[in-house]
């Protein structure tokens, strides 16, 4: 399999189903940002963190390929006029979202209550996690804009929304595990 095809040399690319769109199309921005998020999660997973978190992150990376496939599919080509699926694109299941919620609750139960916003940082691993959270929020915003134009499976947006919450709580858990300071944001008064 050749890595380069030269088919995108004029600024267009093909979606699942064959539809050609400009490389700056919101659909491409959406799944490209999900791909960027997946790379950041690989960086977090490569850190010296607990095995359970590594396993959950590997699961999330797999699900992000599903999210990317959903976003990369032309909805008009995905189903036949009869409503039957033409392309065999996987879906995000309710159980995928529930797993994130279970993990959030479990981590949150072991953390001190939050009383202020938290400044990202304190340890390189924690910072990587916060960067992933921000990229996830951007992916969610782009996917939401795409969904307004061309709706797709609702669980996809729910998954991205829950994932950014998961990454925030994971950053807090990693701060605790790594004994890093969690710096509270306390607005300074003007003099």
N, C-alpha and C positions, 0 to 999 in steps of 0.2 A: 504494500500500500504506500503510495507516494504521499508525503506530507504536504507538498505544495501542489496545487491543482491549477493555479493561475486564473481560476474562474472569478475570483474577487478582485482582480487587478483594476477593474473600472469602478470600484466603489460599491458594488452590489454583492449580495450573498443570498443563498437559498435557504428558506425555512424548511422544516419537515413538511413534506407534501409538495415541495418543488417551487412554491411561490418565491419570486425574486423580489427583494426589497433593498433599499439603500442601507449601507452599513451603519448609518446614523439613525435608522428607524428606532422608534421607542421599544419595539419588540426586541431588537438586537441589544439596545442599551440595557433592557431588563434582564435578559438571560446572561449577558456579558457581566453584569454586576453580580449576579448570582455566582458565576464562575469565579469572579474576583473574591467574593466572600468565601467560597470553597477553598481557595488557595490560602487565605488568611487562617481558616480553621485548621488546615494542614499544619501551618506554622505553630498554632497553639497546641495542637496534638503532639507535635515534635518536641515540646518542652518537657521538663522533668516534673510531670504532674501525675496524679493518681491514675491507676489503670481503669477504674470505673469511668472517670471523666474521658479518658482516651477512647474507651469503647463507645460511649455515648456520642462523642464527636465523630467517630468513624461512621456511626449510624446516620448522624446528621449529614455528613458529607455525601453518603449514598442517597439520602432523600433530596439533597440539593441537586443531584443529577436528575432526579424525577421532576423537581420544580423547573429546572432548566429545559427539560424536554417539553413540559407543558407550555412554557413561555415561548419556545422555539417552533411551536406548531401553528400553522395557519388554521384558524378555527373552521374556515370554509372547506378545507381539505380533510379535516379530521373525521368528519362524519358524512355518511351518505344522505341523500334526501329522505330516505326512510327513517333516519335517526340512528341507524346502526353505525358503529365505529368503523372507519376505513383504515385508520392507522392504529397500531397497537401501542398507544402511549400509556405508560403507567400513571397512576393517580396517587395523590396524597390522601391517606385514610384518616378517619377520625382518631384511630389508635396512634398515629404518628404525632398528632397534636397532643393527645392525652399523655404520651410518654414525656414530652417536653414539660407539660404541666406537673406531672408527677415528680420529675427531676427538680423543677423550680421549687416546689413545695418542700421536698426533702432537703435540699440545700438551705433554703430559707429558714427552716426549722432549727438548723444548727448554727445560724448566724445571729449576731446581736441585732436588735431592731434598728432600722434606719431612722435617724432623726433629722438628717440634712442631706442635701445633694452631696455626691462624692466626686472629688476631682479625679479624673483618670490618672493612673500612675501608681507609683510605690514599688513596683518591681517590673522588670521587662516582660515577664510572662503575663502579668496582669494587664500591662499596656497593650500587648498583642491582642488580648481578649477584648479590650475596649475598642481597639481599631476594628476588629471583626464585628462588634456590635454596631458601630457606626456604619460600616459598609452594609450590614444587614438592613439597617433602617433606610439607607439609600435604595437598596434593592426593593424594599417594600414600597417606597414612594413611587419608584418607576413602575413596578408591577401594578400598583393601584391606578396610576395614570393610564397604563395599557388596558387594564380591566374596564375603565370607563369608556374606552374606545371599542374594545373587542373583548367582551366578557369571557372568562375562562373559569375553571373549577374553583368555587369559593374557598375550599379548604387550602388552596395554594396561598392565598393572601393571609389566611388565618395562621398557617404554618410559619410564614415569614414574620408575622407580628409576634407570635409566641417565641420564636427563635431569638429575636432581639432581647426579649425579657429573660430568656434562659441565659444568654451570653452576659447580661448585666449581673445576674445572680452568680453565675460561674466566676466572673471577675472578682466578686466579693468573696466567694469561697476560696479562690486561689490566693487572695490577699491574706485570708486567715491561715490557710495551709502553709504559705510561704513566710508567714509572720511579717508581712509587709504592712506598713502604716496605711490606714485608710484615711485620707485627708478629707475632712468635711469642708464643704464650701460654705463659708460664712461671709456674707457680703460685708465689705468694708464701708463704713460711713464716710461720706464726703466731709472734708474739713473746712 
